[in-house]
Structure formats: C-alpha cells, structure tokens
Amino acid sequence: MIFLPFADLRILELAAVLAGPQVGQFFAELGAEVLKIEPPGGDVTRSWRTAAEAADAPVSAYFASSNWGKTCQTRDLGLPADRAAVQALAARADIILASYKPGAAEKLGVDYATLTASNPRLIYGQITGYGSENPRAGYDAVLQAEAGFMHLNAAGPGQPPQKMPVALIDLLAAHQLKEGLLTALYQREKTGRGALVQVSLLDSALASLANQGSTWLVTGHDPAPLGSGHPSIVPYGTVYEGIDGQRLVLAVGSDGQFGQLCAALERATWAADARFATNPARVQHRAALESLLTARIAEVSGAALLAELERRAVPAGAVRTVGEALAHPSAALMLLPGVAFDGLRTVAFRSDAWARVETLLPPPVLGLV
C-alpha cells in the first residue's frame, strides 16, 4: 500500500525566518497538515526581498524558500482572544514548531508546559540561538562567526573571514530538529506521550564542525582556512580554469584517481614523483602540485577535460551558477511545480514505500487561510 507518511499529522508552526519553517515544509512535503501562525506584520522574511524582486509581489523569494504546502493565519498573541484561539489549535496538534527567545513563549502562553496541560501527546520543537537558559537571540551570520565557520571559509591564511552564502547554521539546526521530532514521534508510538525537543543554533553548528573540530580535539592544532582546498586531501576542492573558460573542481580521494588525473592531463610522470605519489605527500607539497595543476589545466579545454575525467572515473565537476544548477536535468526531481514560480523541495530522500507529493500549495499570502 502506498501512502504519505505524515498524512494524519497536524503541525502548528509558531516559528519564523528559516530553521523552523524549513521543518514545517519538510512535514508538508510528506503529507502533514501545516498551519503557520504569523504576527500581524507577518513572518519577517516576507519583507526580505532582493533587488531583482518586484516590490508588490505577494511573497518574497526568501519566504517562498521554506513555506510551500502550508496555510496561514494572522494572530496577535498579545490579545487574549487570539491567544485562546492558538491554544485551541495546539490542543488538537501533533507537533508545535516554535522559535521564540527563552522566556518569550511563556509570556505569550504558548510554551511547552502550558500547551501540554491539555494535550499530553503534543511534541514541542523549540529552536533557540544558544539554549533555553541563554536569552541571546540567534542570528545565522553571528553563529557562523562564533562557531568557526567564517574563519574556515576565508580564501586563505590572513584573508578576511567570509560568511557562507546561505543561512547554513539555520539549515543545520532544521535538520537537527527534524531528527529530534522524528525520534519523539517514534517514542510516542511506544509510550503515548509527547516530548519537548530543544535544538540550539550553537549546538547544531558545533556538531557540524566534523573533521575540522576533530582536528583541534585530537591534535590541538587549530585548522587554518584553505579557501576551497581540503586540509587532508589534495587535490580536492580547489577551482581551476581551462583555456575555454570552463571552471572546474577536482575531488581526488585516492592515489589511483590521481594517477588517472595525471594520465588525462598527459603528465604521467607526476604520479611517480615522490612529492605527489601518495596523498600524505601531496598534502605536504600542496603548493607545488596546485601550481602545476593550475598551469596545465589552463592549457587544455576544461569541458573536454571534464569529459575525459568522467570516462576515467576521476571525481570532478563544473562550477555552476545557482541558475545553471537548478536548470540542469539532474535537478528536475527537486523542483516543486507552481503557477507563478517553482519551489525547491526540502525532502531529498525517496522510497517506494510511500507516495511522493508532486504538487503543494504555494507559499501562503499573509492573512489568507
């Protein structure tokens, strides 16, 4: 039997901006009923428009990135009648998504203790910047700075730190919250009771430092920025440009792949050079190798080289713009078809065990249910 996994779930979204709404769209794509509650002025991202957007467009591109498949209501939680209406909705909900600063939900009467008093099966997903005891508001750019990401994302040692071009920490927190909520749903099937699931932007960021964080913990060596390069694999991530202007990256993870790269570049002697024969040697002689690669790739067609590397099973890819990436045939299944514009799915996994939602409601216009 084919079905939508969350077709019987009701989600009440009290979250704004990106992390919480991303989770709301995730559940909507898998069949849940998602009702977004917005203050009278709306989610602040409704006003976050790029210079390319029309001022009178019904929704901004930023808002559209996380709000497909939802309906919305405007409620002022400072008013008793609106607060009571939201509390009544929470009494019938399965999951609450909230992103208030610590203490704010209690003042508004939409905190975990208040809402679970009448709905003990309720699962409450709470996103904060720095945890439930720290009143600081969480902003993605600030967390990118404080968690080490901007430092690592510089073009090289001594170069200015740079923010990631998407709200990476918000997205990482969204994934953590999804995992926590799915765990709580599984537990509820066993116990019949809901749970409070708390996720902070800071914890989500630190958990995602992965090999960079482990390098410091294991060696005491603070990782330095390498631009697009990789600290322990060479050549991996550096951008090269062919004579035809085609930009490309290599992701050579083994000595065998490096040998194939050298053959494709008609420089087989490099693979036998003691400086480059093994990955540890290539890491030690990074500058010399990348100088040779930059000069050689600049002499050949980047497009032809990519084709040859694919034939030889050497990991490599063209550097695409966002538009080129989304217009590529391989992106087709990740797009949500719309009338005025398409959307981008948050669900990237697939299974034959459940149906796939082909169309969703477009991002809601403020005030319309």
C-alpha positions in Angstrom: 0.0 0.0 0.0 1.4 3.4 -1.0 0.7 6.3 1.4 2.0 9.7 2.6 3.9 9.0 5.9 2.5 12.1 7.8 -0.9 12.4 6.2 -2.5 12.2 9.7 -0.3 14.7 11.4 -1.2 18.3 12.3 1.7 20.7 12.6 1.2 24.2 14.2 4.1 26.4 13.1 4.8 29.3 15.5 8.4 29.6 14.1 9.7 32.3 11.8 12.6 33.0 9.4 14.3 29.8 8.2 15.0 26.9 10.6 11.5 26.3 11.9 9.7 27.0 8.6 12.1 24.5 6.9 10.9 21.8 9.3 7.3 22.8 8.6 7.8 22.5 4.9 9.5 19.1 5.4 6.4 17.7 7.1 4.1 19.3 4.5 6.0 17.6 1.7 5.4 14.3 3.4 1.7 14.8 3.8 1.2 16.7 7.1 -1.3 19.5 7.6 0.8 22.5 8.4 -0.8 25.7 9.8 1.6 28.7 10.1 0.7 31.3 12.7 2.1 34.7 11.9 2.0 38.0 13.8 0.0 40.9 12.3 3.0 42.1 10.3 3.8 38.6 9.1 6.9 36.5 9.1 9.8 39.0 8.8 11.1 37.2 5.8 8.1 38.3 3.8 9.9 41.7 3.5 13.4 40.3 2.7 13.4 40.9 -1.0 16.4 41.0 -3.3 16.8 44.0 -5.7 15.6 41.7 -8.6 12.1 41.2 -6.9 9.0 43.3 -7.6 8.0 45.3 -4.6 4.4 44.3 -4.9 5.0 40.5 -5.3 2.7 38.6 -3.0 5.5 36.8 -1.3 9.3 37.2 -1.2 11.7 34.6 -2.6 13.2 34.2 0.8 9.7 33.4 2.4 9.0 31.1 -0.6 12.1 29.1 0.2 10.5 27.5 3.3 6.8 27.8 3.2 5.3 25.6 0.5 2.4 23.4 1.4 1.1 25.5 4.3 -1.9 27.5 5.2 -1.5 30.5 7.5 -3.4 32.6 10.0 -2.6 36.0 11.4 -2.8 36.1 15.2 -1.6 38.6 17.8 -0.7 36.5 20.8 -0.7 39.6 23.0 -4.5 39.6 22.6 -6.5 37.2 24.8 -8.8 36.1 22.1 -6.0 35.3 19.6 -4.0 33.5 22.3 -7.0 31.4 23.2 -7.5 30.5 19.5 -3.9 29.4 19.1 -4.1 27.4 22.3 -7.2 25.7 21.0 -5.4 24.8 17.8 -2.5 23.4 19.9 -4.9 21.2 21.8 -5.5 19.3 18.5 -2.0 19.4 17.1 0.6 16.7 17.0 3.7 18.9 16.7 4.4 22.6 17.6 7.3 24.4 15.9 8.5 27.4 18.0 11.5 29.7 17.7 11.0 32.2 20.5 13.7 33.6 22.6 13.9 31.9 26.0 11.0 33.2 28.2 9.0 34.7 25.4 6.8 31.7 24.8 5.8 31.6 28.5 4.8 35.3 28.3 2.6 34.6 25.3 1.0 31.4 26.7 2.4 29.1 24.0 5.2 27.4 25.9 5.5 23.6 26.3 4.1 23.4 29.9 1.0 25.4 29.0 0.1 23.6 25.8 0.8 20.1 27.0 -1.5 20.6 30.0 -4.4 20.0 27.7 -2.6 17.8 25.1 -0.1 15.4 26.7 0.6 13.8 23.3 1.9 17.1 22.0 5.5 17.1 20.7 7.0 20.6 21.0 10.0 21.5 18.9 11.8 24.5 20.3 14.6 26.3 18.5 16.8 28.8 20.3 20.1 30.6 19.5 22.1 29.4 22.5 20.0 27.1 24.5 17.0 27.5 26.8 18.9 29.3 29.6 20.6 32.0 27.4 18.4 34.9 26.4 20.6 35.9 23.4 18.7 35.9 20.1 20.3 33.6 17.5 21.2 35.0 14.1 22.8 32.8 11.4 25.7 35.2 10.5 26.6 35.6 14.1 26.7 31.9 14.7 28.7 31.3 11.6 31.3 33.7 13.1 31.2 32.3 16.7 31.3 28.6 15.7 34.4 28.9 13.5 32.7 28.6 10.1 33.6 32.2 8.9 37.2 31.7 9.9 37.5 28.5 8.0 35.7 29.9 5.0 38.3 32.6 4.3 40.2 32.5 1.0 43.4 31.5 2.9 45.5 32.3 5.9 45.4 36.0 6.7 42.5 36.6 4.5 39.2 38.1 5.8 36.7 35.6 7.2 33.6 35.1 5.0 30.0 34.1 5.7 28.5 31.2 3.8 26.2 32.3 1.0 23.2 30.5 2.6 22.0 30.5 6.2 23.9 27.3 6.8 23.5 27.2 10.6 19.8 27.7 10.4 19.6 24.8 7.9 21.8 22.6 10.1 19.5 23.4 13.1 16.5 22.5 11.0 18.0 19.0 10.3 18.7 18.5 14.0 15.1 19.4 14.8 13.7 17.1 12.2 15.8 14.3 13.7 14.6 15.1 17.2 11.0 15.3 16.2 11.1 12.0 14.3 12.7 10.4 17.4 9.9 11.9 19.6 7.2 10.6 17.2 8.8 7.1 17.4 8.8 7.3 21.2 5.2 8.5 21.3 4.2 5.4 19.4 5.6 3.3 22.3 4.6 5.5 25.3 1.6 7.5 24.1 3.2 10.7 25.4 4.7 13.7 23.7 8.0 15.4 24.4 9.9 18.7 24.5 12.6 18.7 21.8 15.1 21.5 22.1 17.6 22.5 19.5 20.0 25.4 19.6 21.8 27.0 16.6 25.1 26.9 18.5 24.9 23.2 19.3 23.9 22.5 15.7 26.8 24.5 14.4 29.4 22.8 16.7 28.1 19.4 15.9 28.7 20.1 12.2 32.4 21.0 12.5 33.1 17.3 11.9 36.7 16.7 10.8 37.7 20.3 11.4 36.5 20.1 15.0 38.1 16.7 15.4 41.4 18.0 14.1 41.6 20.5 17.0 40.4 18.0 19.6 42.8 15.3 18.5 45.9 17.3 17.7 45.5 20.7 19.4 46.2 22.2 16.0 43.7 24.9 15.1 42.6 24.4 11.5 43.6 27.2 9.2 41.5 28.4 6.2 42.5 27.0 2.9 39.9 28.6 0.6 38.3 25.8 -1.4 41.1 23.4 -0.6 40.8 20.4 1.8 43.1 20.1 4.8 43.8 16.4 4.4 43.2 15.6 0.7 45.0 17.1 -2.3 43.8 17.9 -5.0 40.3 18.4 -3.6 38.1 21.4 -3.9 40.5 24.0 -5.5 39.0 25.8 -8.5 40.8 25.5 -11.8 40.0 27.1 -15.2 40.6 25.7 -18.6 41.6 27.5 -21.7 38.0 27.7 -22.8 37.0 29.5 -19.6 35.4 26.4 -18.0 35.9 26.4 -14.3 36.1 23.1 -12.5 37.0 21.4 -9.3 38.7 18.0 -8.6 37.9 15.7 -5.7 40.8 13.2 -6.0 40.4 10.9 -3.0 42.9 8.1 -3.8 46.3 7.6 -5.4 44.7 5.6 -8.2 42.5 8.5 -9.1 45.5 10.8 -9.0 47.3 8.6 -11.5 44.3 8.7 -13.8 44.2 12.5 -13.5 47.8 12.7 -14.5 47.2 10.5 -17.5 44.2 12.6 -18.5 46.5 15.7 -18.4 49.3 13.8 -20.2 51.6 14.3 -17.2 52.0 10.7 -16.1 55.4 11.5 -14.5 53.7 13.5 -11.8 52.1 10.3 -10.4 55.6 8.8 -10.0 57.1 11.9 -8.4 57.9 11.2 -4.8 56.3 14.6 -3.8 53.0 13.5 -5.3 52.9 9.7 -5.3 50.8 9.4 -2.2 48.1 11.6 -0.6 50.2 12.4 2.5 53.0 13.6 0.2 50.6 15.6 -1.9 49.3 17.3 1.3 52.9 18.2 2.3 53.6 19.6 -1.2 50.2 21.2 -1.8 51.5 24.5 -3.2 53.9 22.9 -5.7 51.2 20.5 -7.0 48.4 23.0 -7.3 50.8 25.4 -9.1 51.5 22.6 -11.7 47.8 21.7 -12.0 46.7 25.3 -12.4 49.2 25.9 -15.2 48.4 22.6 -17.0 44.6 22.9 -16.8 44.9 26.4 -18.2 46.4 24.9 -21.4 43.5 22.5 -22.1 39.8 22.7 -22.7 38.0 22.4 -19.3 34.9 20.9 -20.9 37.0 18.2 -22.7 39.0 17.5 -19.5 35.7 17.0 -17.5 34.5 14.5 -20.1 37.8 12.6 -20.0 37.9 12.6 -16.2 34.3 11.2 -16.1 35.4 8.5 -18.6 38.3 7.6 -16.2 36.1 7.7 -13.1 38.0 10.7 -11.6 35.7 12.8 -9.4 35.4 16.3 -10.9 32.7 18.8 -11.7 32.0 22.0 -13.4 31.5 25.1 -11.3 27.9 26.1 -12.0 25.8 29.1 -11.0 22.7 28.6 -9.0 20.6 29.0 -12.1 22.7 26.5 -14.0 22.4 24.0 -11.2 18.6 24.2 -10.9 18.1 24.2 -14.7 20.2 21.1 -15.1 18.2 17.9 -15.9 19.5 16.3 -12.7 17.7 18.9 -10.6 14.3 18.3 -12.1 13.0 16.0 -9.3 14.0 18.5 -6.6 11.6 21.2 -8.0 8.0 21.8 -6.9 5.9 22.9 -9.9 4.0 26.1 -9.3 1.8 28.6 -11.2 3.7 31.8 -10.7 7.1 30.2 -9.9 8.5 26.9 -8.9 9.7 25.8 -5.4 12.6 23.9 -4.1 11.9 20.7 -2.1 13.4 20.2 1.4 12.9 16.4 1.2 15.8 14.9 -0.8 15.3 11.2 0.1 13.0 8.9 -1.7 11.4 5.5 -1.2 9.0 3.2 -3.0 7.3 2.6 0.4 5.4 5.9 0.3 3.9 8.3 -2.3 5.7 11.4 -3.5 3.9 14.7 -3.4 4.0 16.1 -6.9 2.3 19.4 -6.1 2.0 21.5 -3.0 0.0 24.6 -2.1 2.2 27.7 -2.9 3.6 29.8 -0.1 0.6 31.4 1.6 -0.3 35.1 1.1 -0.5 36.8 4.5 -3.9 36.7 6.2 -5.3 34.1 3.8 -6.2 30.6 5.3 
